[in-house]
Amino acid sequence: MPANSKHLSGPVQRAAKISAGFLGGYFVTNSLFMTLSLWLDQASTMVTLIFGGFIVWAGLMVCAFLFKNGWWACLTYLLVAGVFSLIFYMHQPTI
């Protein structure tokens, strides 16, 4: 039995959710681990990014489909990645 069409999203919304999950999840994951490297050991944080980053990224890809609107998913991931990046770049040591 096929799904009820009122619960399905259109092709544009589906593309927005896929791109938010794929690209936005990647940017949020990398900016999160970059920010964590400020307070933790940088080498161990980057090694953790190699292994644990995939799990975080996959979780963020799934979470993008929980949004009703794909554009909100894109905006949310962009803002979260922006906040993490801003924290990272504002706390860089000055030489």
Biopython code that builds the backbone (N, CA, C, O; Angstrom):
import numpy as np
from Bio.PDB.StructureBuilder import StructureBuilder

atoms = [
    (1, "MET", "N", (0.843, -1.172, 0.000)),
    (1, "MET", "CA", (0.000, 0.000, 0.000)),
    (1, "MET", "C", (0.893, 1.241, 0.000)),
    (1, "MET", "O", (1.751, 1.380, 0.872)),
    (2, "PRO", "N", (0.706, 2.138, -0.957)),
    (2, "PRO", "CA", (1.564, 3.325, -1.027)),
    (2, "PRO", "C", (1.256, 4.304, 0.107)),
    (2, "PRO", "O", (0.192, 4.267, 0.725)),
    (3, "ALA", "N", (2.228, 5.178, 0.351)),
    (3, "ALA", "CA", (2.065, 6.177, 1.402)),
    (3, "ALA", "C", (1.022, 7.212, 1.005)),
    (3, "ALA", "O", (0.772, 7.441, -0.178)),
    (4, "ASN", "N", (0.430, 7.821, 1.995)),
    (4, "ASN", "CA", (-0.533, 8.880, 1.771)),
    (4, "ASN", "C", (0.207, 10.091, 1.193)),
    (4, "ASN", "O", (1.220, 10.514, 1.750)),
    (5, "SER", "N", (-0.275, 10.640, 0.111)),
    (5, "SER", "CA", (0.442, 11.705, -0.594)),
    (5, "SER", "C", (0.554, 12.984, 0.229)),
    (5, "SER", "O", (1.437, 13.798, -0.041)),
    (6, "LYS", "N", (-0.298, 13.188, 1.210)),
    (6, "LYS", "CA", (-0.197, 14.411, 2.013)),
    (6, "LYS", "C", (1.017, 14.378, 2.937)),
    (6, "LYS", "O", (1.427, 15.421, 3.445)),
    (7, "HIS", "N", (1.598, 13.201, 3.164)),
    (7, "HIS", "CA", (2.774, 13.082, 4.018)),
    (7, "HIS", "C", (4.078, 13.126, 3.224)),
    (7, "HIS", "O", (5.158, 13.140, 3.814)),
    (8, "LEU", "N", (3.991, 13.146, 1.913)),
    (8, "LEU", "CA", (5.179, 13.161, 1.069)),
    (8, "LEU", "C", (5.534, 14.594, 0.700)),
    (8, "LEU", "O", (4.650, 15.433, 0.524)),
    (9, "SER", "N", (6.822, 14.872, 0.585)),
    (9, "SER", "CA", (7.246, 16.205, 0.185)),
    (9, "SER", "C", (7.508, 16.234, -1.313)),
    (9, "SER", "O", (7.735, 15.199, -1.939)),
    (10, "GLY", "N", (7.473, 17.428, -1.871)),
    (10, "GLY", "CA", (7.688, 17.592, -3.303)),
    (10, "GLY", "C", (9.159, 17.407, -3.665)),
    (10, "GLY", "O", (10.004, 17.257, -2.782)),
    (11, "PRO", "N", (9.463, 17.418, -4.953)),
    (11, "PRO", "CA", (10.843, 17.190, -5.378)),
    (11, "PRO", "C", (11.805, 18.302, -4.949)),
    (11, "PRO", "O", (12.977, 18.034, -4.685)),
    (12, "VAL", "N", (11.325, 19.538, -4.878)),
    (12, "VAL", "CA", (12.203, 20.633, -4.453)),
    (12, "VAL", "C", (12.526, 20.501, -2.968)),
    (12, "VAL", "O", (13.671, 20.689, -2.555)),
    (13, "GLN", "N", (11.501, 20.175, -2.162)),
    (13, "GLN", "CA", (11.736, 19.994, -0.736)),
    (13, "GLN", "C", (12.641, 18.790, -0.469)),
    (13, "GLN", "O", (13.491, 18.821, 0.421)),
    (14, "ARG", "N", (12.448, 17.752, -1.240)),
    (14, "ARG", "CA", (13.282, 16.564, -1.091)),
    (14, "ARG", "C", (14.735, 16.883, -1.424)),
    (14, "ARG", "O", (15.645, 16.442, -0.722)),
    (15, "ALA", "N", (14.956, 17.640, -2.483)),
    (15, "ALA", "CA", (16.315, 18.036, -2.863)),
    (15, "ALA", "C", (16.934, 18.943, -1.810)),
    (15, "ALA", "O", (18.128, 18.838, -1.527)),
    (16, "ALA", "N", (16.133, 19.834, -1.224)),
    (16, "ALA", "CA", (16.645, 20.719, -0.179)),
    (16, "ALA", "C", (17.034, 19.923, 1.062)),
    (16, "ALA", "O", (18.048, 20.215, 1.695)),
    (17, "LYS", "N", (16.237, 18.923, 1.410)),
    (17, "LYS", "CA", (16.566, 18.095, 2.576)),
    (17, "LYS", "C", (17.806, 17.247, 2.321)),
    (17, "LYS", "O", (18.636, 17.076, 3.215)),
    (18, "ILE", "N", (17.935, 16.724, 1.125)),
    (18, "ILE", "CA", (19.110, 15.912, 0.798)),
    (18, "ILE", "C", (20.370, 16.767, 0.817)),
    (18, "ILE", "O", (21.392, 16.361, 1.371)),
    (19, "SER", "N", (20.299, 17.941, 0.216)),
    (19, "SER", "CA", (21.483, 18.809, 0.209)),
    (19, "SER", "C", (21.803, 19.327, 1.608)),
    (19, "SER", "O", (22.973, 19.463, 1.965)),
    (20, "ALA", "N", (20.773, 19.616, 2.402)),
    (20, "ALA", "CA", (21.019, 20.045, 3.780)),
    (20, "ALA", "C", (21.654, 18.920, 4.583)),
    (20, "ALA", "O", (22.586, 19.152, 5.354)),
    (21, "GLY", "N", (21.156, 17.713, 4.406)),
    (21, "GLY", "CA", (21.728, 16.588, 5.139)),
    (21, "GLY", "C", (23.135, 16.270, 4.705)),
    (21, "GLY", "O", (23.998, 15.996, 5.539)),
    (22, "PHE", "N", (23.378, 16.302, 3.407)),
    (22, "PHE", "CA", (24.693, 15.921, 2.907)),
    (22, "PHE", "C", (25.723, 17.024, 3.141)),
    (22, "PHE", "O", (26.725, 16.800, 3.820)),
    (23, "LEU", "N", (25.487, 18.204, 2.588)),
    (23, "LEU", "CA", (26.459, 19.288, 2.710)),
    (23, "LEU", "C", (26.402, 19.986, 4.070)),
    (23, "LEU", "O", (27.433, 20.237, 4.693)),
    (24, "GLY", "N", (25.189, 20.295, 4.520)),
    (24, "GLY", "CA", (25.051, 20.969, 5.805)),
    (24, "GLY", "C", (25.542, 20.120, 6.954)),
    (24, "GLY", "O", (26.186, 20.626, 7.873)),
    (25, "GLY", "N", (25.242, 18.824, 6.911)),
    (25, "GLY", "CA", (25.741, 17.923, 7.949)),
    (25, "GLY", "C", (27.254, 17.850, 7.952)),
    (25, "GLY", "O", (27.875, 17.777, 9.012)),
    (26, "TYR", "N", (27.850, 17.868, 6.766)),
    (26, "TYR", "CA", (29.313, 17.856, 6.656)),
    (26, "TYR", "C", (29.919, 19.126, 7.253)),
    (26, "TYR", "O", (30.893, 19.061, 8.003)),
    (27, "PHE", "N", (29.338, 20.286, 6.918)),
    (27, "PHE", "CA", (29.862, 21.550, 7.435)),
    (27, "PHE", "C", (29.680, 21.660, 8.944)),
    (27, "PHE", "O", (30.577, 22.135, 9.641)),
    (28, "VAL", "N", (28.539, 21.230, 9.453)),
    (28, "VAL", "CA", (28.304, 21.283, 10.895)),
    (28, "VAL", "C", (29.275, 20.349, 11.614)),
    (28, "VAL", "O", (29.830, 20.717, 12.649)),
    (29, "THR", "N", (29.483, 19.154, 11.083)),
    (29, "THR", "CA", (30.391, 18.210, 11.714)),
    (29, "THR", "C", (31.815, 18.745, 11.761)),
    (29, "THR", "O", (32.464, 18.688, 12.806)),
    (30, "ASN", "N", (32.305, 19.261, 10.647)),
    (30, "ASN", "CA", (33.670, 19.781, 10.625)),
    (30, "ASN", "C", (33.835, 21.010, 11.506)),
    (30, "ASN", "O", (34.840, 21.132, 12.205)),
    (31, "SER", "N", (32.883, 21.910, 11.486)),
    (31, "SER", "CA", (33.000, 23.102, 12.323)),
    (31, "SER", "C", (32.873, 22.749, 13.807)),
    (31, "SER", "O", (33.500, 23.391, 14.650)),
    (32, "LEU", "N", (32.071, 21.737, 14.129)),
    (32, "LEU", "CA", (31.978, 21.285, 15.516)),
    (32, "LEU", "C", (33.314, 20.749, 16.006)),
    (32, "LEU", "O", (33.765, 21.115, 17.091)),
    (33, "PHE", "N", (33.947, 19.898, 15.233)),
    (33, "PHE", "CA", (35.210, 19.325, 15.663)),
    (33, "PHE", "C", (36.336, 20.357, 15.646)),
    (33, "PHE", "O", (37.259, 20.271, 16.456)),
    (34, "MET", "N", (36.277, 21.324, 14.742)),
    (34, "MET", "CA", (37.263, 22.402, 14.769)),
    (34, "MET", "C", (37.120, 23.231, 16.041)),
    (34, "MET", "O", (38.119, 23.630, 16.640)),
    (35, "THR", "N", (35.894, 23.487, 16.450)),
    (35, "THR", "CA", (35.660, 24.241, 17.677)),
    (35, "THR", "C", (36.082, 23.434, 18.896)),
    (35, "THR", "O", (36.644, 23.987, 19.841)),
    (36, "LEU", "N", (35.819, 22.143, 18.883)),
    (36, "LEU", "CA", (36.259, 21.306, 20.004)),
    (36, "LEU", "C", (37.774, 21.256, 20.116)),
    (36, "LEU", "O", (38.311, 21.081, 21.209)),
    (37, "SER", "N", (38.467, 21.407, 18.991)),
    (37, "SER", "CA", (39.927, 21.365, 19.029)),
    (37, "SER", "C", (40.523, 22.572, 19.738)),
    (37, "SER", "O", (41.705, 22.557, 20.083)),
    (38, "LEU", "N", (39.731, 23.617, 19.963)),
    (38, "LEU", "CA", (40.221, 24.765, 20.720)),
    (38, "LEU", "C", (40.444, 24.410, 22.175)),
    (38, "LEU", "O", (41.397, 24.885, 22.792)),
    (39, "TRP", "N", (39.573, 23.580, 22.731)),
    (39, "TRP", "CA", (39.613, 23.284, 24.152)),
    (39, "TRP", "C", (40.226, 21.925, 24.463)),
    (39, "TRP", "O", (40.660, 21.687, 25.591)),
    (40, "LEU", "N", (40.268, 21.046, 23.497)),
    (40, "LEU", "CA", (40.845, 19.722, 23.684)),
    (40, "LEU", "C", (42.141, 19.627, 22.894)),
    (40, "LEU", "O", (42.494, 20.544, 22.153)),
    (41, "ASP", "N", (42.835, 18.532, 23.054)),
    (41, "ASP", "CA", (44.066, 18.314, 22.306)),
    (41, "ASP", "C", (43.753, 18.265, 20.818)),
    (41, "ASP", "O", (42.873, 17.517, 20.392)),
    (42, "GLN", "N", (44.465, 19.052, 20.027)),
    (42, "GLN", "CA", (44.147, 19.168, 18.604)),
    (42, "GLN", "C", (44.358, 17.867, 17.853)),
    (42, "GLN", "O", (43.544, 17.506, 17.003)),
    (43, "ALA", "N", (45.433, 17.161, 18.151)),
    (43, "ALA", "CA", (45.721, 15.927, 17.418)),
    (43, "ALA", "C", (44.670, 14.864, 17.698)),
    (43, "ALA", "O", (44.192, 14.198, 16.779)),
    (44, "SER", "N", (44.317, 14.708, 18.950)),
    (44, "SER", "CA", (43.328, 13.674, 19.279)),
    (44, "SER", "C", (41.932, 14.055, 18.787)),
    (44, "SER", "O", (41.133, 13.181, 18.447)),
    (45, "THR", "N", (41.641, 15.341, 18.747)),
    (45, "THR", "CA", (40.344, 15.775, 18.238)),
    (45, "THR", "C", (40.230, 15.500, 16.737)),
    (45, "THR", "O", (39.172, 15.089, 16.262)),
    (46, "MET", "N", (41.296, 15.721, 16.003)),
    (46, "MET", "CA", (41.259, 15.457, 14.569)),
    (46, "MET", "C", (41.203, 13.962, 14.275)),
    (46, "MET", "O", (40.570, 13.553, 13.302)),
    (47, "VAL", "N", (41.849, 13.145, 15.091)),
    (47, "VAL", "CA", (41.737, 11.691, 14.922)),
    (47, "VAL", "C", (40.312, 11.246, 15.243)),
    (47, "VAL", "O", (39.772, 10.358, 14.583)),
    (48, "THR", "N", (39.711, 11.858, 16.249)),
    (48, "THR", "CA", (38.320, 11.547, 16.573)),
    (48, "THR", "C", (37.392, 11.972, 15.441)),
    (48, "THR", "O", (36.386, 11.312, 15.182)),
    (49, "LEU", "N", (37.722, 13.068, 14.767)),
    (49, "LEU", "CA", (36.925, 13.508, 13.621)),
    (49, "LEU", "C", (36.918, 12.458, 12.521)),
    (49, "LEU", "O", (35.898, 12.251, 11.863)),
    (50, "ILE", "N", (38.041, 11.801, 12.320)),
    (50, "ILE", "CA", (38.121, 10.789, 11.268)),
    (50, "ILE", "C", (37.129, 9.661, 11.532)),
    (50, "ILE", "O", (36.452, 9.199, 10.614)),
    (51, "PHE", "N", (37.044, 9.222, 12.769)),
    (51, "PHE", "CA", (36.180, 8.081, 13.082)),
    (51, "PHE", "C", (34.790, 8.505, 13.564)),
    (51, "PHE", "O", (33.784, 8.021, 13.045)),
    (52, "GLY", "N", (34.726, 9.385, 14.531)),
    (52, "GLY", "CA", (33.442, 9.794, 15.091)),
    (52, "GLY", "C", (32.699, 10.792, 14.242)),
    (52, "GLY", "O", (31.483, 10.939, 14.364)),
    (53, "GLY", "N", (33.424, 11.483, 13.378)),
    (53, "GLY", "CA", (32.784, 12.471, 12.522)),
    (53, "GLY", "C", (31.790, 11.856, 11.563)),
    (53, "GLY", "O", (30.766, 12.460, 11.243)),
    (54, "PHE", "N", (32.092, 10.652, 11.105)),
    (54, "PHE", "CA", (31.157, 9.983, 10.197)),
    (54, "PHE", "C", (29.841, 9.675, 10.900)),
    (54, "PHE", "O", (28.775, 9.784, 10.294)),
    (55, "ILE", "N", (29.904, 9.298, 12.158)),
    (55, "ILE", "CA", (28.684, 8.993, 12.917)),
    (55, "ILE", "C", (27.862, 10.262, 13.123)),
    (55, "ILE", "O", (26.641, 10.244, 12.969)),
    (56, "VAL", "N", (28.527, 11.363, 13.469)),
    (56, "VAL", "CA", (27.822, 12.635, 13.649)),
    (56, "VAL", "C", (27.211, 13.089, 12.331)),
    (56, "VAL", "O", (26.067, 13.543, 12.290)),
    (57, "TRP", "N", (27.982, 12.964, 11.256)),
    (57, "TRP", "CA", (27.505, 13.372, 9.928)),
    (57, "TRP", "C", (26.295, 12.547, 9.499)),
    (57, "TRP", "O", (25.324, 13.089, 8.972)),
    (58, "ALA", "N", (26.355, 11.236, 9.727)),
    (58, "ALA", "CA", (25.223, 10.374, 9.366)),
    (58, "ALA", "C", (23.987, 10.729, 10.190)),
    (58, "ALA", "O", (22.871, 10.727, 9.670)),
    (59, "GLY", "N", (24.181, 11.033, 11.472)),
    (59, "GLY", "CA", (23.053, 11.446, 12.308)),
    (59, "GLY", "C", (22.442, 12.750, 11.841)),
    (59, "GLY", "O", (21.222, 12.911, 11.863)),
    (60, "LEU", "N", (23.285, 13.685, 11.416)),
    (60, "LEU", "CA", (22.767, 14.955, 10.901)),
    (60, "LEU", "C", (22.068, 14.780, 9.564)),
    (60, "LEU", "O", (21.133, 15.517, 9.250)),
    (61, "MET", "N", (22.511, 13.811, 8.775)),
    (61, "MET", "CA", (21.815, 13.539, 7.510)),
    (61, "MET", "C", (20.407, 13.033, 7.771)),
    (61, "MET", "O", (19.470, 13.413, 7.068)),
    (62, "VAL", "N", (20.250, 12.186, 8.765)),
    (62, "VAL", "CA", (18.928, 11.666, 9.112)),
    (62, "VAL", "C", (18.067, 12.780, 9.711)),
    (62, "VAL", "O", (16.873, 12.873, 9.423)),
    (63, "CYS", "N", (18.677, 13.618, 10.542)),
    (63, "CYS", "CA", (17.911, 14.693, 11.195)),
    (63, "CYS", "C", (17.366, 15.709, 10.196)),
    (63, "CYS", "O", (16.361, 16.366, 10.472)),
    (64, "ALA", "N", (18.008, 15.846, 9.051)),
    (64, "ALA", "CA", (17.505, 16.791, 8.046)),
    (64, "ALA", "C", (16.128, 16.384, 7.543)),
    (64, "ALA", "O", (15.346, 17.244, 7.139)),
    (65, "PHE", "N", (15.820, 15.107, 7.560)),
    (65, "PHE", "CA", (14.522, 14.648, 7.080)),
    (65, "PHE", "C", (13.433, 14.762, 8.137)),
    (65, "PHE", "O", (12.269, 14.482, 7.851)),
    (66, "LEU", "N", (13.786, 15.167, 9.352)),
    (66, "LEU", "CA", (12.781, 15.394, 10.382)),
    (66, "LEU", "C", (12.111, 16.754, 10.240)),
    (66, "LEU", "O", (11.046, 16.987, 10.812)),
    (67, "PHE", "N", (12.730, 17.650, 9.482)),
    (67, "PHE", "CA", (12.140, 18.968, 9.241)),
    (67, "PHE", "C", (10.984, 18.841, 8.257)),
    (67, "PHE", "O", (11.041, 18.041, 7.323)),
    (68, "LYS", "N", (9.949, 19.622, 8.466)),
    (68, "LYS", "CA", (8.835, 19.632, 7.518)),
    (68, "LYS", "C", (9.206, 20.401, 6.254)),
    (68, "LYS", "O", (8.745, 20.077, 5.159)),
    (69, "ASN", "N", (10.037, 21.417, 6.417)),
    (69, "ASN", "CA", (10.443, 22.250, 5.296)),
    (69, "ASN", "C", (11.949, 22.088, 5.091)),
    (69, "ASN", "O", (12.723, 22.270, 6.031)),
    (70, "GLY", "N", (12.362, 21.755, 3.896)),
    (70, "GLY", "CA", (13.774, 21.547, 3.603)),
    (70, "GLY", "C", (14.601, 22.812, 3.706)),
    (70, "GLY", "O", (15.790, 22.758, 4.022)),
    (71, "TRP", "N", (13.967, 23.968, 3.438)),
    (71, "TRP", "CA", (14.706, 25.218, 3.521)),
    (71, "TRP", "C", (15.037, 25.556, 4.968)),
    (71, "TRP", "O", (16.068, 26.172, 5.238)),
    (72, "TRP", "N", (14.176, 25.159, 5.903)),
    (72, "TRP", "CA", (14.491, 25.370, 7.318)),
    (72, "TRP", "C", (15.664, 24.498, 7.745)),
    (72, "TRP", "O", (16.480, 24.911, 8.569)),
    (73, "ALA", "N", (15.750, 23.312, 7.196)),
    (73, "ALA", "CA", (16.890, 22.433, 7.488)),
    (73, "ALA", "C", (18.179, 23.065, 6.983)),
    (73, "ALA", "O", (19.190, 23.072, 7.685)),
    (74, "CYS", "N", (18.142, 23.603, 5.751)),
    (74, "CYS", "CA", (19.324, 24.273, 5.190)),
    (74, "CYS", "C", (19.725, 25.469, 6.047)),
    (74, "CYS", "O", (20.899, 25.643, 6.374)),
    (75, "LEU", "N", (18.750, 26.285, 6.404)),
    (75, "LEU", "CA", (19.029, 27.474, 7.199)),
    (75, "LEU", "C", (19.559, 27.113, 8.582)),
    (75, "LEU", "O", (20.501, 27.739, 9.067)),
    (76, "THR", "N", (18.966, 26.114, 9.217)),
    (76, "THR", "CA", (19.407, 25.702, 10.543)),
    (76, "THR", "C", (20.833, 25.182, 10.512)),
    (76, "THR", "O", (21.650, 25.560, 11.352)),
    (77, "TYR", "N", (21.139, 24.326, 9.561)),
    (77, "TYR", "CA", (22.499, 23.788, 9.467)),
    (77, "TYR", "C", (23.500, 24.883, 9.125)),
    (77, "TYR", "O", (24.627, 24.870, 9.620)),
    (78, "LEU", "N", (23.103, 25.820, 8.290)),
    (78, "LEU", "CA", (23.992, 26.920, 7.947)),
    (78, "LEU", "C", (24.263, 27.797, 9.167)),
    (78, "LEU", "O", (25.401, 28.211, 9.388)),
    (79, "LEU", "N", (23.247, 28.080, 9.947)),
    (79, "LEU", "CA", (23.432, 28.898, 11.148)),
    (79, "LEU", "C", (24.278, 28.186, 12.202)),
    (79, "LEU", "O", (25.143, 28.802, 12.823)),
    (80, "VAL", "N", (24.034, 26.904, 12.402)),
    (80, "VAL", "CA", (24.820, 26.160, 13.393)),
    (80, "VAL", "C", (26.282, 26.085, 12.968)),
    (80, "VAL", "O", (27.176, 26.287, 13.790)),
    (81, "ALA", "N", (26.532, 25.798, 11.701)),
    (81, "ALA", "CA", (27.911, 25.770, 11.207)),
    (81, "ALA", "C", (28.545, 27.153, 11.304)),
    (81, "ALA", "O", (29.730, 27.267, 11.618)),
    (82, "GLY", "N", (27.778, 28.194, 11.041)),
    (82, "GLY", "CA", (28.286, 29.556, 11.161)),
    (82, "GLY", "C", (28.649, 29.926, 12.584)),
    (82, "GLY", "O", (29.662, 30.586, 12.818)),
    (83, "VAL", "N", (27.828, 29.504, 13.540)),
    (83, "VAL", "CA", (28.126, 29.787, 14.947)),
    (83, "VAL", "C", (29.393, 29.064, 15.377)),
    (83, "VAL", "O", (30.256, 29.661, 16.020)),
    (84, "PHE", "N", (29.516, 27.786, 15.030)),
    (84, "PHE", "CA", (30.729, 27.047, 15.384)),
    (84, "PHE", "C", (31.962, 27.648, 14.721)),
    (84, "PHE", "O", (33.017, 27.748, 15.347)),
    (85, "SER", "N", (31.836, 28.047, 13.463)),
    (85, "SER", "CA", (32.964, 28.647, 12.760)),
    (85, "SER", "C", (33.336, 29.997, 13.354)),
    (85, "SER", "O", (34.516, 30.325, 13.471)),
    (86, "LEU", "N", (32.332, 30.776, 13.727)),
    (86, "LEU", "CA", (32.593, 32.063, 14.350)),
    (86, "LEU", "C", (33.324, 31.885, 15.676)),
    (86, "LEU", "O", (34.276, 32.613, 15.958)),
    (87, "ILE", "N", (32.895, 30.938, 16.484)),
    (87, "ILE", "CA", (33.581, 30.644, 17.744)),
    (87, "ILE", "C", (35.020, 30.240, 17.474)),
    (87, "ILE", "O", (35.936, 30.681, 18.168)),
    (88, "PHE", "N", (35.221, 29.402, 16.466)),
    (88, "PHE", "CA", (36.563, 28.929, 16.156)),
    (88, "PHE", "C", (37.470, 30.077, 15.716)),
    (88, "PHE", "O", (38.599, 30.189, 16.195)),
    (89, "TYR", "N", (36.995, 30.921, 14.820)),
    (89, "TYR", "CA", (37.837, 31.992, 14.298)),
    (89, "TYR", "C", (38.018, 33.144, 15.271)),
    (89, "TYR", "O", (39.018, 33.858, 15.187)),
    (90, "MET", "N", (37.090, 33.348, 16.187)),
    (90, "MET", "CA", (37.246, 34.417, 17.182)),
    (90, "MET", "C", (38.220, 34.023, 18.286)),
    (90, "MET", "O", (38.772, 34.898, 18.953)),
    (91, "HIS", "N", (38.442, 32.734, 18.494)),
    (91, "HIS", "CA", (39.343, 32.281, 19.555)),
    (91, "HIS", "C", (40.705, 31.849, 19.043)),
    (91, "HIS", "O", (41.436, 31.146, 19.741)),
    (92, "GLN", "N", (41.050, 32.256, 17.851)),
    (92, "GLN", "CA", (42.369, 31.938, 17.328)),
    (92, "GLN", "C", (43.416, 32.795, 18.055)),
    (92, "GLN", "O", (43.189, 33.979, 18.300)),
    (93, "PRO", "N", (44.550, 32.198, 18.394)),
    (93, "PRO", "CA", (45.583, 32.995, 19.073)),
    (93, "PRO", "C", (46.186, 34.017, 18.111)),
    (93, "PRO", "O", (46.393, 33.732, 16.931)),
    (94, "THR", "N", (46.457, 35.181, 18.623)),
    (94, "THR", "CA", (47.070, 36.224, 17.799)),
    (94, "THR", "C", (48.578, 36.130, 17.920)),
    (94, "THR", "O", (49.123, 35.848, 18.988)),
    (95, "ILE", "N", (49.231, 36.372, 16.811)),
    (95, "ILE", "CA", (50.709, 36.259, 16.805)),
    (95, "ILE", "C", (51.314, 37.634, 16.746)),
    (95, "ILE", "O", (52.537, 37.770, 16.732)),
]
sb = StructureBuilder()
sb.init_structure("model")
sb.init_model(0)
sb.init_chain("A")
sb.init_seg("    ")
for serial, (resi, resn, name, xyz) in enumerate(atoms, 1):
    if name == "N":
        sb.init_residue(resn, " ", resi, " ")
    sb.init_atom(name, np.array(xyz, "f"), 0.0, 1.0, " ", f" {name:<3s}", serial, name[0])
structure = sb.get_structure()
